[in-house]
Amino acid sequence: MNISKMAIYPPLGIARVGNSSEFFLASNLPGQAPVPANGFKDDEGKVKKQAALFRVYALADKQQPIQEVTSADGALITWRVHVANRKAGWYQFMNALDLPGQAIPGAPRNNAVTGDDRKNLIIDPGPRSICGNNISGSAYRFDGGKFYGTPVDLGEVRTDEKGRLTIIGGNGISAPKNAGVQATTFANNDNWHDDVADGTVRASVQFNGQTYEADPAMIAVTPPNFGPGLFSTVTMYDVVTDLFVRSGWIKEVEKIIFYEHIYPILERTVQAQWVNHGSYILFGQNSPSDFTAPELLKQLSDPSPASRDAREKVFRWYRKPDGGLYEPAKIPPYYGDAFGDYSVEPNIDLPLTLTQYSMMEQWASGNFETGSLQTAILFDHLSPGQQVEALTRAPLEECLGGPFHPGIEITWPFRNLIFWQSPYKIKMLSEGQDPQDDYGPLLSQRIALGVNGPLDGSGPGSLTRWLGVPWQTDGASCLSGYDTSLYLMLPSFWATRVPNHVLSEQSFTRISDTTLREAQKLKHFDYRQDWLRDFGTQYIPKINRMVERWHELGIVVAHPFSSGRGQNLLPDQLWVESDRTIPPTDFTLEQVKIAEEASKKEETDALQVLADIAGRKLTTPRPVRKRRTFRRDEM
């Protein structure tokens, strides 16, 4: 075996916080959801953590993967992991700092904290080293970091039976420095922290009498995925691939294959029907624009001139990424980076990437092959090269590719070349080198994108510091349908990760009733509920309830379905809001009146009274605040 070097895969792993002690492994295959045993919540209704598994591969001279190397092959792998949370000590999010002519400089968060006191804002437990098979324990926890003296648990590392590395994140806990202080905005809540994190993954490998220092990787521990298996029309993989193509780092696709390059764009546009009601009306089941419906799909996958009109019609619906026009009626139906800060600008709405658009343009003209719909394959059945490719792609495909305002997982630095060492490999700081937290009183575009700036080398805490603090306030703020003059609840921000409107378990139960007629089933199928329906409509209470009760929300997952009778107007798989642990809200009229009277007296809010009636204390009573109008940057 002629080994040139070792490398860690995936180059970026994605773990996710959860309040359960149980965890499951992130998917190692692109486009496929992870499959945790017994669901995404444990028996107590707590959200399981998503863990990231890292492997070492031996590479030949031209980066060609030879094989995975584990303890079963006689290798001894010593892993070194260093994660941190730098959000509170970073700069305020105003907008994405790479927007040409639109970037808004930000001042430091917690700007009143100065000098050495700012160290209290950085949660850094220091590095951990682990080696061997099936190793775990308190010595391998990231529990040494503190926020103003309060310990913050950022998770742990373990090894499996072959010495591979597993990184497990924190508990999803967010809190202010002083108890009782409410969060007030979507991204820049001073004196608050959360327990997402990111950092570096390194390994030394003793194998066949030699010691190798493997090419390093990074880990990002992000918020939960409330729509596992649903993917955005534009993923982070699409974004970074487009960057590498435009920069000449990788080649453009030479042959467009419908089911490989075009169908994912169309199918993911349709699948948003399960998390946004507007998408359901426009593209969902039984819509004339359901691109996955067999008859239409047969046309769209046909390269012959006979289907050209159908292909071009669909292609024209998609927004041109470099057209320079404000086209709010086009799709994807998502807000863009400039939403809320500017008006009548092209990037108020999200476009496809240039690479995606170019592939669709060729498809519309008939320059493609049909191919076949890809079926699921086991990871172990892939060649080493295919395994490495899957491990590289899957985590980035799992993350949203926009809008970055700021984002819910990883965000806009990924679309800048200075951020990368090579395709899909993040440029990293030297081991032991902390990221710089102070770039002066304002972080401008020139500083952010410049040499020796914050994108020019990443370390512990570099990736997630650009995001909102705490993560729950952003998740409960960036929703859909802000233009109330429109009937449809569109556009949306991050519906496939934090849903807007869902098919409830109650509706699914009725749809599954084999005694119901098809028309009655369709009535229940059409009824979609607000995912955050129990958190109220007033902004401040809503985002604070999200901080406290995010783990009670349902997770949208696929359920097999058979209509059993009728015209089969329902699909054979429904995505249903599952494992919701919030108490039912079927209160009597008298109970609702009691709650309303209490709210009028400003003793507490109506939701809390109803919760108390239900015999479940959800939050401590808080005075009701007077209604006020919120700026767009708070929503």
Beta strands, then each sheet from edge to edge (+ up, - down):
strand 1: 5-9
strand 2: 12-16
strand 3: 23-25
strand 4: 49-59
strand 5: 65-69
strand 6: 76-84
strand 7: 128-131
strand 8: 146-147
strand 9: 150-151
strand 10: 156-159
strand 11: 165-168
strand 12: 175-176
strand 13: 192-193
strand 14: 197-207
strand 15: 210-213
strand 16: 217-222
strand 17: 420-422
strand 18: 425-426
strand 19: 501-502
strand 20: 529-530
strand 21: 555-560
strand 22: 573-578
sheet 1: 1+ 4- 3-
sheet 2: 1+ 4- 5+
sheet 3: 1+ 4- 11+ 10-
sheet 4: 2+ 16+ 14- 6+ 7-
sheet 5: 2+ 16+ 14- 15+
sheet 6: 8+ 9-
sheet 7: 12+ 13-
sheet 8: 17+ 18-
sheet 9: 19+ 20-
sheet 10: 21+ 22-
end
